[in-house]
Amino acid sequence: MTKTRVSFVFKIAALVAILSISLYAKDYISSSVVSRLEKVYGDSARRRAVALNTLMNSIQSVSEREKLTKVNDFFNALRWADDMQVWGQKDYWATRTEFLGKGAGDCEDYVTAKYFTLKQLGVSTDKLYFTYVKAIKYNQAHMVLSYYETPKSIPLVLDNINGNIKPATQRSDLVPVYSFNGDSLFLAKQEGLGQVVPGGNKKNPKWLELIDKMQKEGL
C-alpha cells in the first residue's frame, strides 16, 4: 500500500471515529439551556456550558475516580466570589446553570455543580454528600463534596480551596460538622456516614429551594 493510500485510510478512519463520537454524544446540557445562558449572561457563559457538555461526553465511560478528578478540576477553574459580590444577597445557593452563567460562586455553588454533574455521569447519589465543615485556616464555615466509595469508606474530599482530592483523614485543616445528600441529613464522622437526623432534608430549606429552581430550569 502506498503512503498516499495509507494516509487516506487513516483520514477516513479518523473521520469515522469523529462521526461515531458525535452520534453517541449526549446533551447533558440541553441546547435550550445553552441558548438561555447566552441570552442572559453572554457568550462566555455559553462557552462554559459547551465546554462542560464536551467534558462530560469525554468522560462518561471512565472510572468514577477519574470522573471525580475531571469534574472537580473543571469547576475549580471557575472564580470564587461570595454571594454578595455575585448575587447581591447573603447565602444564595445557585444552580449549576447560574454558576456557569456567572462564572463565579462560593463553596456551596462549587459543591452543587459537582454533585449534579457527577449524578448525571452515573455516580450514585448514595456516594455523594454535601459536607459542612469548619475551614481552620480561614476560621470560617465551608462546604465540600464528600465521595464514599462504600458506606463505610473514608470519604474523598472534593474542595475548591484545596483542589487535590484527598481522603478526609488527610484534611486536618477541615473540621466536619454534618453532611447530607438529596434524601437525608447526617451528623458528620470522617470514617463513616454518621447518625441519621430524622427529617433531615426539612432542616435544610436551601436544598429544597435549590431543587425547586432546578426543576423550573427544566433540569
C-alpha positions in Angstrom: 0.0 0.0 0.0 1.4 3.4 -1.0 2.0 6.2 1.5 -0.8 8.2 -0.1 -3.2 5.3 0.3 -2.2 4.7 3.9 -2.7 8.4 4.7 -6.1 8.3 3.0 -7.2 5.2 5.0 -6.1 6.9 8.3 -8.0 10.1 7.4 -11.2 8.0 6.7 -10.7 6.1 10.0 -10.3 9.3 11.9 -13.4 10.8 10.3 -15.4 7.7 11.1 -14.3 7.9 14.7 -15.3 11.5 15.0 -18.7 10.8 13.5 -19.2 7.9 15.8 -18.4 10.1 18.8 -20.9 12.7 17.5 -23.6 10.1 17.1 -23.3 9.0 20.6 -22.8 12.4 22.2 -25.3 13.3 24.8 -26.9 16.7 25.5 -26.0 16.7 29.2 -26.8 20.4 29.0 -29.6 21.0 26.6 -29.4 23.4 23.7 -32.3 25.4 25.2 -30.3 25.9 28.4 -27.2 26.9 26.4 -29.2 29.4 24.5 -30.7 30.8 27.7 -27.3 31.1 29.2 -26.0 33.1 26.2 -29.1 35.3 26.2 -28.9 36.1 29.9 -25.1 36.0 30.7 -23.4 36.4 27.3 -21.1 34.3 25.1 -18.6 33.4 27.8 -21.4 31.6 29.7 -22.4 29.7 26.5 -18.8 28.6 26.1 -18.5 27.4 29.6 -21.7 25.3 29.2 -20.5 23.9 25.9 -17.1 23.1 27.5 -18.8 21.2 30.3 -21.0 19.3 28.0 -17.9 18.3 25.9 -16.1 17.2 29.0 -19.0 15.1 30.3 -19.2 13.3 26.9 -15.5 12.6 27.0 -15.5 11.0 30.5 -18.9 9.2 30.5 -17.2 5.8 30.3 -14.1 6.3 32.5 -13.7 5.2 36.1 -15.5 7.0 38.9 -12.3 8.2 40.3 -11.4 9.9 37.0 -14.8 11.4 36.8 -14.3 12.9 40.2 -10.9 14.4 39.2 -12.1 15.9 35.9 -15.3 17.3 37.3 -13.5 18.7 40.3 -10.9 20.4 38.2 -13.4 21.8 35.8 -15.4 23.7 38.4 -12.5 24.7 40.5 -11.3 26.6 37.4 -14.2 29.0 37.9 -13.7 32.1 40.1 -14.5 32.1 43.8 -16.6 35.1 44.9 -19.0 35.5 47.8 -22.8 35.7 47.3 -22.9 39.4 48.0 -20.5 40.1 45.1 -22.2 37.7 42.7 -25.9 37.9 43.7 -26.2 40.9 46.0 -27.5 38.8 48.8 -26.2 36.5 51.6 -26.3 32.7 51.4 -27.7 32.3 47.9 -27.5 28.8 46.6 -27.0 29.0 42.8 -28.0 26.2 40.4 -25.3 24.8 38.2 -26.8 26.8 35.3 -26.5 30.0 37.3 -22.9 29.1 38.4 -21.9 28.6 34.8 -23.7 31.8 33.8 -21.9 33.9 36.3 -18.6 32.0 36.1 -18.2 32.6 39.8 -19.6 31.5 43.1 -18.9 30.4 46.6 -18.3 27.0 48.2 -22.0 25.8 48.0 -22.1 26.6 44.3 -19.0 24.5 43.6 -20.4 21.6 45.6 -23.8 21.8 44.0 -22.4 21.9 40.4 -20.1 19.0 41.1 -22.8 16.9 42.8 -25.3 17.2 39.9 -22.7 16.8 37.2 -21.4 13.6 38.8 -25.0 12.4 39.2 -25.6 12.9 35.5 -22.5 10.9 34.8 -23.9 7.9 36.6 -22.3 8.3 40.0 -24.8 7.1 42.6 -26.0 9.9 44.9 -25.7 7.3 47.7 -22.0 8.0 47.4 -22.2 11.8 47.3 -22.7 14.1 50.3 -22.7 17.8 50.9 -20.5 18.2 53.9 -20.4 21.3 56.1 -17.0 21.8 57.7 -15.0 24.5 59.5 -12.0 25.6 57.5 -9.4 26.1 60.2 -7.0 28.2 58.2 -9.8 30.8 57.4 -11.7 30.3 60.7 -15.0 30.1 58.8 -17.8 27.8 57.7 -17.1 26.0 54.5 -18.7 23.2 52.3 -17.1 20.4 50.4 -18.4 17.4 48.4 -17.6 14.0 50.0 -17.5 10.8 48.0 -17.9 7.5 49.7 -16.9 4.5 47.6 -18.7 2.3 50.1 -20.9 3.3 53.1 -18.0 2.6 55.5 -15.2 4.1 53.4 -13.3 7.1 54.5 -14.6 9.7 52.1 -12.7 11.5 49.5 -13.0 15.3 49.7 -13.7 17.5 46.6 -12.9 21.0 47.6 -12.4 24.4 45.9 -9.9 25.5 48.5 -7.6 22.6 48.0 -8.0 21.2 44.5 -6.3 17.9 45.3 -8.8 15.1 46.0 -7.7 13.5 49.3 -9.2 11.2 52.0 -11.0 13.1 54.7 -8.4 11.8 57.2 -5.7 13.8 55.4 -7.6 17.0 55.6 -6.7 18.1 59.1 -7.4 21.7 58.0 -11.2 20.8 57.9 -13.4 20.0 60.9 -16.5 18.2 59.8 -19.8 19.4 61.2 -22.5 17.5 59.3 -23.3 16.0 55.9 -26.4 15.5 53.8 -27.4 14.2 50.4 -30.6 14.6 48.5 -32.6 12.5 50.9 -31.3 12.9 54.5 -29.1 14.8 56.8 -26.3 13.1 58.7 -24.1 14.0 61.6 -20.6 14.1 60.2 -18.0 11.4 61.0 -15.0 11.2 58.8 -14.8 7.4 59.0 -18.5 6.9 58.0 -21.8 8.5 57.3 -22.8 9.2 60.9 -26.2 9.1 62.6 -29.3 9.9 60.6 -31.2 13.0 61.8 -34.9 12.4 61.3 -36.5 14.7 58.7 -33.0 15.9 57.8 -33.8 17.5 54.4 -36.5 19.6 56.0 -33.8 21.1 58.2 -32.1 22.5 55.0 -34.6 24.7 53.2 -31.8 26.0 50.9 -31.6 22.5 49.4 -35.3 22.4 48.8 -35.2 25.9 47.2 -32.3 24.8 45.0 -34.2 21.7 43.8 -37.3 23.9 43.0 -35.2 26.3 41.0 -33.6 23.4 39.0 -37.0 22.0 38.2 -38.1 25.4 36.9 -34.9 25.4 34.7 -36.0 22.0 33.3 -33.2 20.0 34.9 
